[in-house]
Amino acid sequence: MTAFGRFWWDFLIGDTPEIFVAVVVGLVGVWALARPAHHPGWAAVVLVAGVVGVLTGSVLRARPGRSGRPPRG
């Protein structure tokens, strides 16, 4: 069971837990906006903006010399 749990931890979270958290928060936000009582059109806007934001942050974080840390790999 421990090996199974470690596999899923590495598979879902891996080296970048902030991306996992961003995906979960984004899915909950889109779900909340897409409900019939709210504005489903805004769900697409929030989803696209979230993806662009997380991708930009991830790329900027990985650039060598920008974050003060050596590049991974």
N, CA, C, O and CB atoms as a CASP TS submission, in Angstrom:
PFRMAT TS
TARGET T0000
AUTHOR 0000-0000-0000
METHOD Language model
MODEL 1
PARENT N/A
ATOM      1  N   MET     1       0.825  -1.191   0.000  1.00  0.00           N
ATOM      2  CA  MET     1       0.000   0.000   0.000  1.00  0.00           C
ATOM      3  C   MET     1       0.873   1.260   0.000  1.00  0.00           C
ATOM      4  O   MET     1       0.524   2.261  -0.626  1.00  0.00           O
ATOM      5  CB  MET     1      -0.941  -0.005   1.212  1.00  0.00           C
ATOM      6  N   THR     2       1.986   1.206   0.691  1.00  0.00           N
ATOM      7  CA  THR     2       2.857   2.371   0.735  1.00  0.00           C
ATOM      8  C   THR     2       3.402   2.694  -0.650  1.00  0.00           C
ATOM      9  O   THR     2       3.437   3.859  -1.047  1.00  0.00           O
ATOM     10  CB  THR     2       4.007   2.140   1.715  1.00  0.00           C
ATOM     11  N   ALA     3       3.821   1.686  -1.377  1.00  0.00           N
ATOM     12  CA  ALA     3       4.341   1.910  -2.727  1.00  0.00           C
ATOM     13  C   ALA     3       3.248   2.470  -3.643  1.00  0.00           C
ATOM     14  O   ALA     3       3.513   3.333  -4.480  1.00  0.00           O
ATOM     15  CB  ALA     3       4.907   0.597  -3.312  1.00  0.00           C
ATOM     16  N   PHE     4       2.028   1.975  -3.480  1.00  0.00           N
ATOM     17  CA  PHE     4       0.909   2.475  -4.272  1.00  0.00           C
ATOM     18  C   PHE     4       0.652   3.956  -3.976  1.00  0.00           C
ATOM     19  O   PHE     4       0.431   4.750  -4.889  1.00  0.00           O
ATOM     20  CB  PHE     4      -0.357   1.647  -3.993  1.00  0.00           C
ATOM     21  N   GLY     5       0.683   4.313  -2.700  1.00  0.00           N
ATOM     22  CA  GLY     5       0.488   5.701  -2.310  1.00  0.00           C
ATOM     23  C   GLY     5       1.606   6.597  -2.820  1.00  0.00           C
ATOM     24  O   GLY     5       1.348   7.715  -3.266  1.00  0.00           O
ATOM     25  N   ARG     6       2.848   6.120  -2.762  1.00  0.00           N
ATOM     26  CA  ARG     6       3.969   6.906  -3.273  1.00  0.00           C
ATOM     27  C   ARG     6       3.879   7.105  -4.778  1.00  0.00           C
ATOM     28  O   ARG     6       4.222   8.168  -5.295  1.00  0.00           O
ATOM     29  CB  ARG     6       5.285   6.235  -2.920  1.00  0.00           C
ATOM     30  N   PHE     7       3.414   6.067  -5.483  1.00  0.00           N
ATOM     31  CA  PHE     7       3.240   6.207  -6.935  1.00  0.00           C
ATOM     32  C   PHE     7       2.265   7.336  -7.247  1.00  0.00           C
ATOM     33  O   PHE     7       2.561   8.197  -8.075  1.00  0.00           O
ATOM     34  CB  PHE     7       2.738   4.882  -7.556  1.00  0.00           C
ATOM     35  N   TRP     8       1.108   7.340  -6.595  1.00  0.00           N
ATOM     36  CA  TRP     8       0.119   8.362  -6.886  1.00  0.00           C
ATOM     37  C   TRP     8       0.590   9.738  -6.448  1.00  0.00           C
ATOM     38  O   TRP     8       0.283  10.732  -7.107  1.00  0.00           O
ATOM     39  CB  TRP     8      -1.192   8.027  -6.216  1.00  0.00           C
ATOM     40  N   TRP     9       1.328   9.814  -5.348  1.00  0.00           N
ATOM     41  CA  TRP     9       1.887  11.100  -4.919  1.00  0.00           C
ATOM     42  C   TRP     9       2.839  11.626  -5.989  1.00  0.00           C
ATOM     43  O   TRP     9       2.747  12.788  -6.387  1.00  0.00           O
ATOM     44  CB  TRP     9       2.622  10.959  -3.556  1.00  0.00           C
ATOM     45  N   ASP    10       3.752  10.775  -6.454  1.00  0.00           N
ATOM     46  CA  ASP    10       4.697  11.190  -7.490  1.00  0.00           C
ATOM     47  C   ASP    10       3.998  11.504  -8.809  1.00  0.00           C
ATOM     48  O   ASP    10       4.393  12.430  -9.518  1.00  0.00           O
ATOM     49  CB  ASP    10       5.741  10.107  -7.708  1.00  0.00           C
ATOM     50  N   PHE    11       2.970  10.741  -9.135  1.00  0.00           N
ATOM     51  CA  PHE    11       2.267  10.936 -10.396  1.00  0.00           C
ATOM     52  C   PHE    11       1.470  12.239 -10.398  1.00  0.00           C
ATOM     53  O   PHE    11       1.508  12.978 -11.381  1.00  0.00           O
ATOM     54  CB  PHE    11       1.341   9.757 -10.668  1.00  0.00           C
ATOM     55  N   LEU    12       0.757  12.530  -9.324  1.00  0.00           N
ATOM     56  CA  LEU    12      -0.097  13.714  -9.280  1.00  0.00           C
ATOM     57  C   LEU    12       0.642  14.972  -8.846  1.00  0.00           C
ATOM     58  O   LEU    12       0.415  16.045  -9.405  1.00  0.00           O
ATOM     59  CB  LEU    12      -1.249  13.472  -8.355  1.00  0.00           C
ATOM     60  N   ILE    13       1.502  14.858  -7.880  1.00  0.00           N
ATOM     61  CA  ILE    13       2.145  16.040  -7.325  1.00  0.00           C
ATOM     62  C   ILE    13       3.562  16.193  -7.841  1.00  0.00           C
ATOM     63  O   ILE    13       3.933  17.268  -8.313  1.00  0.00           O
ATOM     64  CB  ILE    13       2.148  15.978  -5.812  1.00  0.00           C
ATOM     65  N   GLY    14       4.354  15.148  -7.761  1.00  0.00           N
ATOM     66  CA  GLY    14       5.702  15.170  -8.314  1.00  0.00           C
ATOM     67  C   GLY    14       6.571  16.271  -7.756  1.00  0.00           C
ATOM     68  O   GLY    14       6.609  16.486  -6.545  1.00  0.00           O
ATOM     69  N   ASP    15       7.282  16.983  -8.647  1.00  0.00           N
ATOM     70  CA  ASP    15       8.212  18.030  -8.230  1.00  0.00           C
ATOM     71  C   ASP    15       7.556  19.391  -8.077  1.00  0.00           C
ATOM     72  O   ASP    15       8.151  20.297  -7.493  1.00  0.00           O
ATOM     73  CB  ASP    15       9.331  18.132  -9.213  1.00  0.00           C
ATOM     74  N   THR    16       6.349  19.550  -8.585  1.00  0.00           N
ATOM     75  CA  THR    16       5.712  20.872  -8.580  1.00  0.00           C
ATOM     76  C   THR    16       4.312  20.808  -7.957  1.00  0.00           C
ATOM     77  O   THR    16       3.312  20.738  -8.671  1.00  0.00           O
ATOM     78  CB  THR    16       5.626  21.430 -10.015  1.00  0.00           C
ATOM     79  N   PRO    17       4.252  20.832  -6.649  1.00  0.00           N
ATOM     80  CA  PRO    17       2.934  20.772  -6.002  1.00  0.00           C
ATOM     81  C   PRO    17       2.078  21.996  -6.289  1.00  0.00           C
ATOM     82  O   PRO    17       0.852  21.923  -6.205  1.00  0.00           O
ATOM     83  CB  PRO    17       3.100  20.619  -4.509  1.00  0.00           C
ATOM     84  N   GLU    18       2.709  23.134  -6.632  1.00  0.00           N
ATOM     85  CA  GLU    18       1.911  24.331  -6.910  1.00  0.00           C
ATOM     86  C   GLU    18       1.061  24.165  -8.164  1.00  0.00           C
ATOM     87  O   GLU    18      -0.019  24.748  -8.252  1.00  0.00           O
ATOM     88  CB  GLU    18       2.817  25.547  -7.059  1.00  0.00           C
ATOM     89  N   ILE    19       1.517  23.395  -9.119  1.00  0.00           N
ATOM     90  CA  ILE    19       0.711  23.147 -10.319  1.00  0.00           C
ATOM     91  C   ILE    19      -0.474  22.252  -9.974  1.00  0.00           C
ATOM     92  O   ILE    19      -1.575  22.461 -10.483  1.00  0.00           O
ATOM     93  CB  ILE    19       1.569  22.499 -11.435  1.00  0.00           C
ATOM     94  N   PHE    20      -0.262  21.264  -9.121  1.00  0.00           N
ATOM     95  CA  PHE    20      -1.361  20.406  -8.679  1.00  0.00           C
ATOM     96  C   PHE    20      -2.422  21.227  -7.951  1.00  0.00           C
ATOM     97  O   PHE    20      -3.616  21.062  -8.199  1.00  0.00           O
ATOM     98  CB  PHE    20      -0.838  19.282  -7.765  1.00  0.00           C
ATOM     99  N   VAL    21      -1.989  22.104  -7.060  1.00  0.00           N
ATOM    100  CA  VAL    21      -2.929  22.954  -6.327  1.00  0.00           C
ATOM    101  C   VAL    21      -3.660  23.887  -7.289  1.00  0.00           C
ATOM    102  O   VAL    21      -4.863  24.101  -7.146  1.00  0.00           O
ATOM    103  CB  VAL    21      -2.193  23.772  -5.242  1.00  0.00           C
ATOM    104  N   ALA    22      -2.950  24.439  -8.259  1.00  0.00           N
ATOM    105  CA  ALA    22      -3.584  25.326  -9.238  1.00  0.00           C
ATOM    106  C   ALA    22      -4.632  24.588 -10.057  1.00  0.00           C
ATOM    107  O   ALA    22      -5.686  25.149 -10.357  1.00  0.00           O
ATOM    108  CB  ALA    22      -2.532  25.933 -10.166  1.00  0.00           C
ATOM    109  N   VAL    23      -4.361  23.348 -10.419  1.00  0.00           N
ATOM    110  CA  VAL    23      -5.339  22.564 -11.184  1.00  0.00           C
ATOM    111  C   VAL    23      -6.585  22.303 -10.352  1.00  0.00           C
ATOM    112  O   VAL    23      -7.702  22.443 -10.849  1.00  0.00           O
ATOM    113  CB  VAL    23      -4.723  21.230 -11.648  1.00  0.00           C
ATOM    114  N   VAL    24      -6.408  21.929  -9.101  1.00  0.00           N
ATOM    115  CA  VAL    24      -7.561  21.653  -8.236  1.00  0.00           C
ATOM    116  C   VAL    24      -8.375  22.930  -8.015  1.00  0.00           C
ATOM    117  O   VAL    24      -9.601  22.906  -8.121  1.00  0.00           O
ATOM    118  CB  VAL    24      -7.097  21.069  -6.876  1.00  0.00           C
ATOM    119  N   VAL    25      -7.708  24.032  -7.712  1.00  0.00           N
ATOM    120  CA  VAL    25      -8.410  25.302  -7.505  1.00  0.00           C
ATOM    121  C   VAL    25      -9.114  25.733  -8.796  1.00  0.00           C
ATOM    122  O   VAL    25     -10.243  26.221  -8.751  1.00  0.00           O
ATOM    123  CB  VAL    25      -7.422  26.403  -7.034  1.00  0.00           C
ATOM    124  N   GLY    26      -8.461  25.557  -9.933  1.00  0.00           N
ATOM    125  CA  GLY    26      -9.074  25.917 -11.208  1.00  0.00           C
ATOM    126  C   GLY    26     -10.306  25.091 -11.518  1.00  0.00           C
ATOM    127  O   GLY    26     -11.317  25.623 -11.977  1.00  0.00           O
ATOM    128  N   LEU    27     -10.228  23.805 -11.272  1.00  0.00           N
ATOM    129  CA  LEU    27     -11.388  22.949 -11.523  1.00  0.00           C
ATOM    130  C   LEU    27     -12.560  23.314 -10.624  1.00  0.00           C
ATOM    131  O   LEU    27     -13.706  23.335 -11.073  1.00  0.00           O
ATOM    132  CB  LEU    27     -11.019  21.486 -11.320  1.00  0.00           C
ATOM    133  N   VAL    28     -12.281  23.601  -9.367  1.00  0.00           N
ATOM    134  CA  VAL    28     -13.360  23.998  -8.455  1.00  0.00           C
ATOM    135  C   VAL    28     -13.943  25.343  -8.885  1.00  0.00           C
ATOM    136  O   VAL    28     -15.159  25.530  -8.847  1.00  0.00           O
ATOM    137  CB  VAL    28     -12.843  24.076  -6.994  1.00  0.00           C
ATOM    138  N   GLY    29     -13.088  26.276  -9.290  1.00  0.00           N
ATOM    139  CA  GLY    29     -13.577  27.573  -9.744  1.00  0.00           C
ATOM    140  C   GLY    29     -14.429  27.478 -10.995  1.00  0.00           C
ATOM    141  O   GLY    29     -15.476  28.120 -11.087  1.00  0.00           O
ATOM    142  N   VAL    30     -13.992  26.690 -11.946  1.00  0.00           N
ATOM    143  CA  VAL    30     -14.761  26.510 -13.181  1.00  0.00           C
ATOM    144  C   VAL    30     -16.071  25.788 -12.888  1.00  0.00           C
ATOM    145  O   VAL    30     -17.111  26.129 -13.452  1.00  0.00           O
ATOM    146  CB  VAL    30     -13.939  25.723 -14.228  1.00  0.00           C
ATOM    147  N   TRP    31     -16.024  24.808 -12.021  1.00  0.00           N
ATOM    148  CA  TRP    31     -17.254  24.105 -11.642  1.00  0.00           C
ATOM    149  C   TRP    31     -18.245  25.070 -10.999  1.00  0.00           C
ATOM    150  O   TRP    31     -19.439  25.033 -11.297  1.00  0.00           O
ATOM    151  CB  TRP    31     -16.941  22.941 -10.675  1.00  0.00           C
ATOM    152  N   ALA    32     -17.748  25.931 -10.120  1.00  0.00           N
ATOM    153  CA  ALA    32     -18.635  26.876  -9.440  1.00  0.00           C
ATOM    154  C   ALA    32     -19.237  27.880 -10.427  1.00  0.00           C
ATOM    155  O   ALA    32     -20.409  28.239 -10.310  1.00  0.00           O
ATOM    156  CB  ALA    32     -17.871  27.618  -8.331  1.00  0.00           C
ATOM    157  N   LEU    33     -18.447  28.330 -11.389  1.00  0.00           N
ATOM    158  CA  LEU    33     -18.961  29.298 -12.366  1.00  0.00           C
ATOM    159  C   LEU    33     -19.859  28.658 -13.416  1.00  0.00           C
ATOM    160  O   LEU    33     -20.731  29.328 -13.968  1.00  0.00           O
ATOM    161  CB  LEU    33     -17.812  29.998 -13.050  1.00  0.00           C
ATOM    162  N   ALA    34     -19.663  27.386 -13.700  1.00  0.00           N
ATOM    163  CA  ALA    34     -20.419  26.726 -14.764  1.00  0.00           C
ATOM    164  C   ALA    34     -21.781  26.230 -14.295  1.00  0.00           C
ATOM    165  O   ALA    34     -22.581  25.757 -15.102  1.00  0.00           O
ATOM    166  CB  ALA    34     -19.625  25.567 -15.315  1.00  0.00           C
ATOM    167  N   ARG    35     -22.042  26.333 -13.026  1.00  0.00           N
ATOM    168  CA  ARG    35     -23.356  25.899 -12.539  1.00  0.00           C
ATOM    169  C   ARG    35     -24.432  26.768 -13.176  1.00  0.00           C
ATOM    170  O   ARG    35     -24.185  27.940 -13.462  1.00  0.00           O
ATOM    171  CB  ARG    35     -23.434  25.974 -10.981  1.00  0.00           C
ATOM    172  N   PRO    36     -25.609  26.224 -13.399  1.00  0.00           N
ATOM    173  CA  PRO    36     -26.656  26.960 -14.125  1.00  0.00           C
ATOM    174  C   PRO    36     -27.042  28.295 -13.496  1.00  0.00           C
ATOM    175  O   PRO    36     -27.424  29.214 -14.220  1.00  0.00           O
ATOM    176  CB  PRO    36     -27.877  26.110 -14.226  1.00  0.00           C
ATOM    177  N   ALA    37     -26.955  28.429 -12.190  1.00  0.00           N
ATOM    178  CA  ALA    37     -27.366  29.676 -11.541  1.00  0.00           C
ATOM    179  C   ALA    37     -26.330  30.779 -11.715  1.00  0.00           C
ATOM    180  O   ALA    37     -26.622  31.946 -11.453  1.00  0.00           O
ATOM    181  CB  ALA    37     -27.614  29.438 -10.061  1.00  0.00           C
ATOM    182  N   HIS    38     -25.139  30.430 -12.150  1.00  0.00           N
ATOM    183  CA  HIS    38     -24.080  31.424 -12.298  1.00  0.00           C
ATOM    184  C   HIS    38     -23.875  31.749 -13.781  1.00  0.00           C
ATOM    185  O   HIS    38     -24.816  31.641 -14.568  1.00  0.00           O
ATOM    186  CB  HIS    38     -22.759  30.915 -11.662  1.00  0.00           C
ATOM    187  N   HIS    39     -22.703  32.130 -14.157  1.00  0.00           N
ATOM    188  CA  HIS    39     -22.428  32.547 -15.525  1.00  0.00           C
ATOM    189  C   HIS    39     -21.505  31.547 -16.204  1.00  0.00           C
ATOM    190  O   HIS    39     -20.290  31.616 -16.024  1.00  0.00           O
ATOM    191  CB  HIS    39     -21.809  33.952 -15.551  1.00  0.00           C
ATOM    192  N   PRO    40     -22.059  30.615 -16.983  1.00  0.00           N
ATOM    193  CA  PRO    40     -21.208  29.597 -17.607  1.00  0.00           C
ATOM    194  C   PRO    40     -20.224  30.168 -18.624  1.00  0.00           C
ATOM    195  O   PRO    40     -19.192  29.548 -18.882  1.00  0.00           O
ATOM    196  CB  PRO    40     -22.067  28.564 -18.277  1.00  0.00           C
ATOM    197  N   GLY    41     -20.510  31.322 -19.205  1.00  0.00           N
ATOM    198  CA  GLY    41     -19.576  31.927 -20.149  1.00  0.00           C
ATOM    199  C   GLY    41     -18.279  32.352 -19.475  1.00  0.00           C
ATOM    200  O   GLY    41     -17.211  32.302 -20.085  1.00  0.00           O
ATOM    201  N   TRP    42     -18.373  32.771 -18.217  1.00  0.00           N
ATOM    202  CA  TRP    42     -17.185  33.179 -17.476  1.00  0.00           C
ATOM    203  C   TRP    42     -16.311  31.999 -17.100  1.00  0.00           C
ATOM    204  O   TRP    42     -15.117  32.166 -16.853  1.00  0.00           O
ATOM    205  CB  TRP    42     -17.581  33.933 -16.234  1.00  0.00           C
ATOM    206  N   ALA    43     -16.889  30.813 -17.052  1.00  0.00           N
ATOM    207  CA  ALA    43     -16.099  29.622 -16.708  1.00  0.00           C
ATOM    208  C   ALA    43     -14.991  29.403 -17.723  1.00  0.00           C
ATOM    209  O   ALA    43     -13.868  29.061 -17.351  1.00  0.00           O
ATOM    210  CB  ALA    43     -16.999  28.374 -16.632  1.00  0.00           C
ATOM    211  N   ALA    44     -15.289  29.595 -18.990  1.00  0.00           N
ATOM    212  CA  ALA    44     -14.270  29.426 -20.033  1.00  0.00           C
ATOM    213  C   ALA    44     -13.195  30.492 -19.918  1.00  0.00           C
ATOM    214  O   ALA    44     -12.012  30.201 -20.099  1.00  0.00           O
ATOM    215  CB  ALA    44     -14.909  29.475 -21.426  1.00  0.00           C
ATOM    216  N   VAL    45     -13.588  31.716 -19.621  1.00  0.00           N
ATOM    217  CA  VAL    45     -12.623  32.803 -19.474  1.00  0.00           C
ATOM    218  C   VAL    45     -11.701  32.536 -18.290  1.00  0.00           C
ATOM    219  O   VAL    45     -10.488  32.717 -18.393  1.00  0.00           O
ATOM    220  CB  VAL    45     -13.347  34.151 -19.296  1.00  0.00           C
ATOM    221  N   VAL    46     -12.266  32.111 -17.179  1.00  0.00           N
ATOM    222  CA  VAL    46     -11.467  31.814 -15.982  1.00  0.00           C
ATOM    223  C   VAL    46     -10.540  30.636 -16.243  1.00  0.00           C
ATOM    224  O   VAL    46      -9.390  30.647 -15.804  1.00  0.00           O
ATOM    225  CB  VAL    46     -12.382  31.513 -14.772  1.00  0.00           C
ATOM    226  N   LEU    47     -11.013  29.637 -16.940  1.00  0.00           N
ATOM    227  CA  LEU    47     -10.187  28.472 -17.244  1.00  0.00           C
ATOM    228  C   LEU    47      -8.994  28.866 -18.105  1.00  0.00           C
ATOM    229  O   LEU    47      -7.863  28.487 -17.801  1.00  0.00           O
ATOM    230  CB  LEU    47     -11.017  27.394 -17.950  1.00  0.00           C
ATOM    231  N   VAL    48      -9.228  29.613 -19.162  1.00  0.00           N
ATOM    232  CA  VAL    48      -8.132  30.029 -20.046  1.00  0.00           C
ATOM    233  C   VAL    48      -7.155  30.937 -19.306  1.00  0.00           C
ATOM    234  O   VAL    48      -5.942  30.766 -19.428  1.00  0.00           O
ATOM    235  CB  VAL    48      -8.684  30.750 -21.292  1.00  0.00           C
ATOM    236  N   ALA    49      -7.661  31.891 -18.548  1.00  0.00           N
ATOM    237  CA  ALA    49      -6.790  32.795 -17.796  1.00  0.00           C
ATOM    238  C   ALA    49      -5.966  32.030 -16.762  1.00  0.00           C
ATOM    239  O   ALA    49      -4.790  32.331 -16.558  1.00  0.00           O
ATOM    240  CB  ALA    49      -7.620  33.886 -17.106  1.00  0.00           C
ATOM    241  N   GLY    50      -6.572  31.056 -16.117  1.00  0.00           N
ATOM    242  CA  GLY    50      -5.842  30.250 -15.141  1.00  0.00           C
ATOM    243  C   GLY    50      -4.741  29.427 -15.780  1.00  0.00           C
ATOM    244  O   GLY    50      -3.636  29.342 -15.244  1.00  0.00           O
ATOM    245  N   VAL    51      -5.031  28.825 -16.914  1.00  0.00           N
ATOM    246  CA  VAL    51      -4.016  28.016 -17.607  1.00  0.00           C
ATOM    247  C   VAL    51      -2.854  28.894 -18.052  1.00  0.00           C
ATOM    248  O   VAL    51      -1.691  28.530 -17.874  1.00  0.00           O
ATOM    249  CB  VAL    51      -4.631  27.287 -18.827  1.00  0.00           C
ATOM    250  N   VAL    52      -3.166  30.044 -18.628  1.00  0.00           N
ATOM    251  CA  VAL    52      -2.110  30.958 -19.072  1.00  0.00           C
ATOM    252  C   VAL    52      -1.287  31.439 -17.878  1.00  0.00           C
ATOM    253  O   VAL    52      -0.062  31.524 -17.967  1.00  0.00           O
ATOM    254  CB  VAL    52      -2.716  32.165 -19.826  1.00  0.00           C
ATOM    255  N   GLY    53      -1.938  31.748 -16.779  1.00  0.00           N
ATOM    256  CA  GLY    53      -1.235  32.218 -15.594  1.00  0.00           C
ATOM    257  C   GLY    53      -0.323  31.168 -14.989  1.00  0.00           C
ATOM    258  O   GLY    53       0.827  31.456 -14.656  1.00  0.00           O
ATOM    259  N   VAL    54      -0.829  29.955 -14.847  1.00  0.00           N
ATOM    260  CA  VAL    54      -0.012  28.880 -14.272  1.00  0.00           C
ATOM    261  C   VAL    54       1.139  28.519 -15.197  1.00  0.00           C
ATOM    262  O   VAL    54       2.255  28.288 -14.731  1.00  0.00           O
ATOM    263  CB  VAL    54      -0.870  27.639 -13.995  1.00  0.00           C
ATOM    264  N   LEU    55       0.887  28.468 -16.487  1.00  0.00           N
ATOM    265  CA  LEU    55       1.951  28.150 -17.434  1.00  0.00           C
ATOM    266  C   LEU    55       3.025  29.237 -17.439  1.00  0.00           C
ATOM    267  O   LEU    55       4.217  28.930 -17.459  1.00  0.00           O
ATOM    268  CB  LEU    55       1.374  27.972 -18.842  1.00  0.00           C
ATOM    269  N   THR    56       2.615  30.487 -17.422  1.00  0.00           N
ATOM    270  CA  THR    56       3.579  31.584 -17.383  1.00  0.00           C
ATOM    271  C   THR    56       4.405  31.550 -16.106  1.00  0.00           C
ATOM    272  O   THR    56       5.624  31.715 -16.149  1.00  0.00           O
ATOM    273  CB  THR    56       2.864  32.923 -17.504  1.00  0.00           C
ATOM    274  N   GLY    57       3.754  31.338 -14.982  1.00  0.00           N
ATOM    275  CA  GLY    57       4.483  31.247 -13.723  1.00  0.00           C
ATOM    276  C   GLY    57       5.449  30.083 -13.687  1.00  0.00           C
ATOM    277  O   GLY    57       6.559  30.206 -13.169  1.00  0.00           O
ATOM    278  N   SER    58       5.037  28.968 -14.227  1.00  0.00           N
ATOM    279  CA  SER    58       5.905  27.794 -14.256  1.00  0.00           C
ATOM    280  C   SER    58       7.124  28.019 -15.140  1.00  0.00           C
ATOM    281  O   SER    58       8.237  27.639 -14.776  1.00  0.00           O
ATOM    282  CB  SER    58       5.129  26.578 -14.742  1.00  0.00           C
ATOM    283  N   VAL    59       6.918  28.634 -16.298  1.00  0.00           N
ATOM    284  CA  VAL    59       8.033  28.900 -17.211  1.00  0.00           C
ATOM    285  C   VAL    59       8.988  29.924 -16.606  1.00  0.00           C
ATOM    286  O   VAL    59      10.205  29.760 -16.688  1.00  0.00           O
ATOM    287  CB  VAL    59       7.511  29.399 -18.575  1.00  0.00           C
ATOM    288  N   LEU    60       8.452  30.967 -16.007  1.00  0.00           N
ATOM    289  CA  LEU    60       9.314  31.978 -15.387  1.00  0.00           C
ATOM    290  C   LEU    60      10.101  31.391 -14.223  1.00  0.00           C
ATOM    291  O   LEU    60      11.258  31.749 -14.005  1.00  0.00           O
ATOM    292  CB  LEU    60       8.480  33.170 -14.906  1.00  0.00           C
ATOM    293  N   ARG    61       9.485  30.509 -13.495  1.00  0.00           N
ATOM    294  CA  ARG    61      10.155  29.870 -12.358  1.00  0.00           C
ATOM    295  C   ARG    61      11.282  28.958 -12.826  1.00  0.00           C
ATOM    296  O   ARG    61      12.286  28.808 -12.130  1.00  0.00           O
ATOM    297  CB  ARG    61       9.147  29.072 -11.522  1.00  0.00           C
ATOM    298  N   ALA    62      11.126  28.358 -13.976  1.00  0.00           N
ATOM    299  CA  ALA    62      12.113  27.398 -14.479  1.00  0.00           C
ATOM    300  C   ALA    62      13.262  28.060 -15.235  1.00  0.00           C
ATOM    301  O   ALA    62      14.250  27.392 -15.539  1.00  0.00           O
ATOM    302  CB  ALA    62      11.435  26.397 -15.378  1.00  0.00           C
ATOM    303  N   ARG    63      13.164  29.344 -15.545  1.00  0.00           N
ATOM    304  CA  ARG    63      14.232  30.027 -16.287  1.00  0.00           C
ATOM    305  C   ARG    63      15.483  30.124 -15.427  1.00  0.00           C
ATOM    306  O   ARG    63      15.406  30.542 -14.272  1.00  0.00           O
ATOM    307  CB  ARG    63      13.778  31.439 -16.736  1.00  0.00           C
ATOM    308  N   PRO    64      16.616  29.751 -15.962  1.00  0.00           N
ATOM    309  CA  PRO    64      17.849  29.842 -15.182  1.00  0.00           C
ATOM    310  C   PRO    64      18.248  31.295 -14.934  1.00  0.00           C
ATOM    311  O   PRO    64      18.119  32.147 -15.812  1.00  0.00           O
ATOM    312  CB  PRO    64      18.982  29.105 -15.897  1.00  0.00           C
ATOM    313  N   GLY    65      18.723  31.554 -13.746  1.00  0.00           N
ATOM    314  CA  GLY    65      19.200  32.874 -13.403  1.00  0.00           C
ATOM    315  C   GLY    65      18.134  33.852 -12.969  1.00  0.00           C
ATOM    316  O   GLY    65      18.468  34.945 -12.512  1.00  0.00           O
ATOM    317  N   ARG    66      16.877  33.511 -13.092  1.00  0.00           N
ATOM    318  CA  ARG    66      15.798  34.433 -12.731  1.00  0.00           C
ATOM    319  C   ARG    66      15.321  34.228 -11.298  1.00  0.00           C
ATOM    320  O   ARG    66      14.930  35.187 -10.633  1.00  0.00           O
ATOM    321  CB  ARG    66      14.631  34.266 -13.685  1.00  0.00           C
ATOM    322  N   SER    67      15.348  33.010 -10.825  1.00  0.00           N
ATOM    323  CA  SER    67      14.787  32.728  -9.514  1.00  0.00           C
ATOM    324  C   SER    67      15.849  32.624  -8.433  1.00  0.00           C
ATOM    325  O   SER    67      15.517  32.439  -7.262  1.00  0.00           O
ATOM    326  CB  SER    67      13.990  31.459  -9.562  1.00  0.00           C
ATOM    327  N   GLY    68      17.100  32.735  -8.794  1.00  0.00           N
ATOM    328  CA  GLY    68      18.156  32.629  -7.812  1.00  0.00           C
ATOM    329  C   GLY    68      18.559  31.187  -7.515  1.00  0.00           C
ATOM    330  O   GLY    68      19.441  30.936  -6.694  1.00  0.00           O
ATOM    331  N   ARG    69      17.913  30.257  -8.180  1.00  0.00           N
ATOM    332  CA  ARG    69      18.223  28.851  -7.982  1.00  0.00           C
ATOM    333  C   ARG    69      18.808  28.292  -9.261  1.00  0.00           C
ATOM    334  O   ARG    69      18.527  28.794 -10.350  1.00  0.00           O
ATOM    335  CB  ARG    69      16.971  28.056  -7.556  1.00  0.00           C
ATOM    336  N   PRO    70      19.616  27.260  -9.138  1.00  0.00           N
ATOM    337  CA  PRO    70      20.132  26.630 -10.363  1.00  0.00           C
ATOM    338  C   PRO    70      19.016  25.888 -11.088  1.00  0.00           C
ATOM    339  O   PRO    70      18.067  25.435 -10.448  1.00  0.00           O
ATOM    340  CB  PRO    70      21.292  25.659 -10.035  1.00  0.00           C
ATOM    341  N   PRO    71      19.106  25.754 -12.400  1.00  0.00           N
ATOM    342  CA  PRO    71      18.070  25.040 -13.153  1.00  0.00           C
ATOM    343  C   PRO    71      18.038  23.569 -12.789  1.00  0.00           C
ATOM    344  O   PRO    71      19.054  22.979 -12.423  1.00  0.00           O
ATOM    345  CB  PRO    71      18.295  25.196 -14.652  1.00  0.00           C
ATOM    346  N   ARG    72      16.864  22.993 -12.894  1.00  0.00           N
ATOM    347  CA  ARG    72      16.718  21.559 -12.601  1.00  0.00           C
ATOM    348  C   ARG    72      17.265  20.751 -13.760  1.00  0.00           C
ATOM    349  O   ARG    72      17.307  21.201 -14.905  1.00  0.00           O
ATOM    350  CB  ARG    72      15.234  21.187 -12.332  1.00  0.00           C
ATOM    351  N   GLY    73      17.680  19.545 -13.421  1.00  0.00           N
ATOM    352  CA  GLY    73      18.061  18.643 -14.490  1.00  0.00           C
ATOM    353  C   GLY    73      19.464  18.395 -14.650  1.00  0.00           C
ATOM    354  O   GLY    73      19.861  17.640 -15.537  1.00  0.00           O
TER
END
